[in-house]
Amino acid sequence: MIKLTAQGHTCFTLETDQHSLIFDPWLAENPEAAISVDEVEVDALLVSHGHSDHLGDAIEIARRLGRPIIAPYELCMYCERNGAEVVPMHLGGGRDLDFGRVQLTQATHGSAVIHDDFIEYTGPACGFLVTLGENTVYYAGDTGLFGDMELIGQRADIDVAILPIGDNFTMGPDDAVKAAQMLNPKMVVPMHYSAFEVIQQNPEAFSDQLAGLGIDCTVLRPGEQMEFA
């Protein structure tokens, strides 16, 4: 049994009986955070890109736990320079790890750490395909709609697809519906739709759109979880 828990905005934890992972752990300054930075106990941190609401508290958590950050190479080098253990990867590449397999996917988005007086580029943004046993989760990260989502869906038997729907910075609901059709997952979970005013969306309306197409969707508010086998 695998448990997926929404921790606010785009942060999710993914747990099995043996292992636990966290995606994009922006918590300390996250108005929606359902868990504190000090409460995080995971085997690895998967970070999709360097923007502050995604890289978030990853370096602090990784240093405290002695656990690695998995991310594109350039972002990993930034994290390593700041004291974190890293597993550098790149788009299209996959790797078998203690908990399962991770493959980095394309994401049409930027990636940078914004300092007070300069911007530090941290490579491309990414999504993740994570396979734990017989189950595969697709975490899209911040992305717009792109045609190769259909290829991702053809090559991976996706149990859960976690997709942004906030518009402005990422796909909006209509494009996310098209993404779900191309990916063909067993379940869709929306993210990135409520932490900021400019991305406010109605996830229930999105779920209804998918239901009309015969696609299952579960809306997870911060702190809520779902289990799948």
RAUR-V658818 format. One record per pair of residues at least 12 apart in sequence whose ideal C-beta (glycine too) atoms are under 10 Angstrom apart, sorted by the first residue. I is the first residue (numbers start at 1). J is the second residue. Records with the same first field share a line. If there is no record, write none. Layout:
I->J + J
This chain:
1->15 + 16 + 17 + 135 + 227 + 228 + 229
2->14 + 15 + 16 + 17 + 19 + 130 + 132 + 133 + 134 + 135 + 137 + 159 + 160 + 226 + 227 + 228 + 229
3->15 + 16 + 17 + 20 + 225 + 226 + 227 + 228
4->23 + 137 + 139 + 159 + 160 + 162 + 187 + 189 + 218 + 220 + 224 + 225 + 226 + 227 + 228
5->20 + 22 + 34 + 35 + 220 + 222 + 223 + 224 + 225 + 226 + 227
6->32 + 34 + 162 + 189 + 190 + 191 + 218 + 219 + 220 + 221 + 222 + 223 + 224 + 225 + 226
7->22 + 23 + 24 + 25 + 26 + 27 + 30 + 32 + 33 + 34 + 35 + 39 + 40 + 220 + 222 + 223 + 224 + 225
8->25 + 26 + 27 + 30 + 31 + 32 + 33 + 34 + 35 + 191 + 194 + 195 + 221 + 222 + 223
9->24 + 26 + 27 + 30 + 31 + 32 + 33 + 53 + 54 + 56 + 164 + 166 + 191 + 192 + 193 + 194 + 195 + 196 + 199 + 222
10->23 + 24 + 25 + 26 + 30 + 48 + 53 + 54 + 56 + 139 + 140 + 141 + 142 + 162 + 164 + 166 + 170 + 191 + 192 + 193 + 195
11->23 + 24 + 25 + 26 + 27 + 30 + 32 + 33 + 34 + 35 + 40 + 53 + 54 + 56 + 57 + 191 + 195 + 222
12->24 + 25 + 46 + 137 + 139 + 160 + 162 + 189 + 191 + 220 + 225
13->25 + 34 + 35 + 40 + 41 + 42 + 225
14->42 + 44 + 46 + 99 + 100 + 128 + 130 + 132 + 135 + 137 + 139 + 160 + 162
15->42 + 43 + 132 + 225 + 227
16->43 + 99 + 100 + 132 + 133 + 135
18->43 + 98 + 99 + 100 + 132 + 133
19->42 + 43 + 44 + 97 + 98 + 99 + 100 + 132
20->40 + 41 + 42 + 43 + 44 + 67 + 99
21->42 + 43 + 44 + 45 + 46 + 67 + 70 + 97 + 99 + 100 + 102 + 128 + 130 + 132 + 137 + 139
22->35 + 40 + 41 + 42 + 43 + 44 + 45 + 46 + 47 + 56 + 57 + 58 + 61 + 67
23->42 + 45 + 46 + 47 + 48 + 54 + 58 + 70 + 127 + 128 + 130 + 137 + 139 + 141 + 162 + 191
24->45 + 46 + 47 + 48 + 49 + 51 + 53 + 54 + 55 + 56 + 57 + 58 + 128 + 139 + 141 + 142 + 191 + 192
25->37 + 40 + 42 + 45 + 46 + 47 + 54 + 55 + 56 + 57 + 58 + 59 + 60 + 61 + 62 + 69
26->47 + 51 + 52 + 53 + 54 + 55 + 56 + 57 + 58 + 195
27->39 + 40 + 56 + 57 + 58 + 60 + 61
28->56 + 57 + 60
29->52 + 53 + 56 + 57
30->53 + 56 + 57 + 195 + 222
31->194 + 195 + 196 + 222
32->194 + 195 + 221 + 222 + 223
33->56 + 57 + 195 + 222 + 223
34->220 + 221 + 222 + 223 + 224 + 225
35->222 + 223
36->57
37->56 + 57 + 58 + 60 + 61 + 64
38->57 + 60 + 61 + 64
39->61
40->57 + 58 + 60 + 61 + 62 + 64 + 65 + 67
41->61 + 64 + 65 + 67
42->61 + 62 + 65 + 67 + 99
43->65 + 67 + 68 + 97 + 98 + 99
44->62 + 65 + 67 + 68 + 69 + 70 + 85 + 87 + 97 + 98 + 99 + 100 + 102 + 130
45->57 + 58 + 59 + 61 + 62 + 65 + 67 + 68 + 69 + 70 + 71 + 79 + 84 + 85 + 86 + 87
46->58 + 68 + 69 + 70 + 71 + 87 + 89 + 102 + 104 + 126 + 127 + 128 + 130 + 139 + 141
47->59 + 62 + 69 + 70 + 71 + 72 + 75 + 76 + 79 + 84 + 86 + 111 + 122 + 126 + 128 + 141
48->71 + 72 + 75 + 104 + 105 + 107 + 109 + 111 + 124 + 125 + 126 + 127 + 128 + 139 + 140 + 141 + 142 + 143
49->71 + 72 + 75 + 107 + 109 + 110 + 111 + 112 + 113 + 122 + 123 + 124 + 125 + 126 + 127 + 141 + 142 + 143
50->71 + 72 + 74 + 75 + 78 + 79 + 110 + 111 + 112 + 113 + 114 + 119 + 120 + 121 + 122 + 123 + 125
51->109 + 110 + 111 + 112 + 113 + 114 + 122 + 125 + 142 + 169
52->112 + 113 + 114
53->142 + 169 + 192 + 195 + 196
54->71 + 75 + 109 + 111 + 125 + 141 + 142 + 192
55->69 + 71 + 75 + 78 + 79 + 111 + 112 + 113 + 122
58->70 + 71 + 75 + 79 + 82 + 84
59->78 + 79 + 80 + 81 + 82 + 83 + 84 + 86
60->82 + 83 + 84
61->84
62->79 + 80 + 82 + 83 + 84 + 85 + 86
63->79 + 82 + 83 + 84 + 85
65->84 + 85
66->84 + 85
67->84 + 85
68->80 + 84 + 85 + 86 + 87 + 88 + 97
69->84 + 85 + 86 + 87 + 88
70->86 + 87 + 88 + 89 + 95 + 97 + 102 + 104 + 126 + 128 + 130
71->84 + 86 + 87 + 88 + 89 + 90 + 104 + 111 + 122 + 123 + 125 + 126 + 128
72->88 + 89 + 90 + 91 + 93 + 104 + 107 + 111 + 122 + 123 + 124 + 125 + 126
73->86 + 88 + 89 + 90 + 91 + 93 + 104 + 122 + 123 + 124
74->88 + 90 + 111 + 112 + 120 + 121 + 122 + 123 + 124
75->88 + 89 + 111 + 112 + 113 + 120 + 121 + 122 + 123 + 124 + 125 + 126
76->88 + 89 + 90 + 122 + 123
77->122 + 123
78->111 + 112 + 113 + 120 + 121 + 122 + 123
79->113 + 122
82->113
87->102
88->123
89->102 + 103 + 104 + 126 + 128
90->104 + 123 + 124 + 126
91->103 + 104 + 105 + 106 + 107 + 123 + 124 + 125 + 126 + 127
92->104 + 105 + 106 + 126
93->105 + 126
94->129 + 131
96->131
97->130
99->130 + 131 + 132 + 133
100->130 + 131 + 132 + 133 + 135 + 136 + 137
101->129 + 130 + 131 + 132 + 136
102->128 + 129 + 130 + 131
103->126 + 127 + 128 + 129 + 130 + 131 + 136 + 138 + 152 + 155 + 156
104->124 + 125 + 126 + 127 + 128 + 129 + 141
105->126 + 127 + 128 + 129 + 138 + 139 + 140 + 141 + 143 + 146 + 148 + 149 + 151 + 152 + 156
106->124 + 125 + 126 + 127 + 140 + 141 + 143 + 146 + 148 + 149 + 151 + 152
107->124 + 125 + 126 + 127 + 128 + 139 + 140 + 141 + 142 + 143 + 144 + 146 + 164 + 170
108->124 + 125 + 127 + 141 + 142 + 143 + 144 + 145 + 146 + 148 + 170 + 171
109->124 + 125 + 126 + 127 + 140 + 141 + 142 + 143 + 144 + 164 + 169 + 170
110->122 + 124 + 125 + 142 + 169
111->123 + 124 + 125 + 126 + 141 + 142
112->125
125->141 + 142 + 143
126->139 + 140 + 141 + 142 + 143
127->139 + 140 + 141 + 142 + 143 + 149 + 152 + 161 + 162 + 163
128->140 + 141 + 162
129->152 + 155 + 156 + 158 + 161
130->160
131->156 + 157 + 158 + 159
132->159
133->229
134->157 + 159 + 229
135->157 + 158 + 159 + 160 + 186 + 228 + 229
136->156 + 157 + 158 + 159 + 160 + 161 + 185 + 186
137->156 + 158 + 159 + 160 + 161 + 162 + 185 + 187 + 189 + 228
138->152 + 153 + 156 + 158 + 159 + 160 + 161 + 162 + 163 + 179 + 183 + 185 + 188
139->160 + 161 + 162 + 163 + 189 + 191
140->152 + 161 + 162 + 163 + 164 + 170 + 171 + 176 + 179 + 183 + 191 + 192
141->162 + 163 + 164 + 170 + 191 + 192
142->164 + 166 + 169 + 170 + 171 + 191 + 192
143->163 + 164 + 169 + 170 + 171 + 175 + 176 + 179 + 192
144->164 + 167 + 169 + 170 + 171 + 172 + 175 + 176 + 179
145->163 + 170 + 171 + 172 + 174 + 175 + 176 + 177 + 178 + 179 + 182
146->171 + 175 + 179 + 182
147->182
148->182
149->161 + 163 + 171 + 178 + 179 + 180 + 181 + 182 + 183 + 184
150->178 + 179 + 181 + 182 + 183 + 184
151->182 + 183
152->179 + 182 + 183 + 184 + 185
153->179 + 180 + 181 + 182 + 183 + 184 + 185
154->182 + 183 + 184
156->183 + 184 + 185
157->184 + 185 + 186
158->180 + 183 + 184 + 185 + 186 + 187 + 188
159->185 + 186 + 187 + 228 + 229
160->185 + 186 + 187 + 188 + 189 + 216 + 218 + 226 + 228
161->176 + 179 + 180 + 182 + 183 + 184 + 185 + 186 + 187 + 188 + 189 + 190 + 215 + 217
162->185 + 187 + 188 + 189 + 190 + 191 + 192 + 220
163->175 + 176 + 177 + 179 + 180 + 183 + 185 + 188 + 189 + 190 + 191 + 192 + 193 + 206 + 217
164->176 + 179 + 190 + 191 + 192 + 193 + 199 + 201
165->177 + 179 + 188 + 190 + 191 + 192 + 193 + 194 + 199 + 201 + 202 + 203 + 205 + 206 + 207 + 209
166->190 + 191 + 192 + 193 + 194 + 195 + 196 + 198 + 199 + 200 + 201
167->192 + 193 + 198 + 199 + 200 + 201
168->192 + 196 + 198 + 199 + 200 + 201
169->192 + 196 + 198 + 199
170->191 + 192 + 193 + 199
171->192
172->193 + 199 + 201 + 206
173->190 + 193 + 201 + 202 + 203 + 205 + 206 + 207 + 209 + 210
174->206 + 209
176->188 + 190 + 191 + 192 + 193 + 201 + 206 + 209 + 210 + 217
177->206 + 209 + 210 + 212 + 213 + 215 + 217
180->206 + 209 + 210 + 213 + 215 + 216 + 217
181->210 + 213 + 214 + 215
183->215
184->215
185->215 + 216 + 217
186->215 + 216 + 228
187->210 + 215 + 216 + 217 + 218 + 226 + 228
188->206 + 207 + 210 + 215 + 216 + 217 + 218 + 219
189->203 + 207 + 217 + 218 + 219 + 220 + 226
190->202 + 203 + 204 + 206 + 207 + 210 + 217 + 218 + 219 + 220
191->203 + 219 + 220
193->206 + 219
194->221 + 222
195->222
202->219
203->217 + 218 + 219 + 220 + 221
204->217 + 219
206->219
207->219
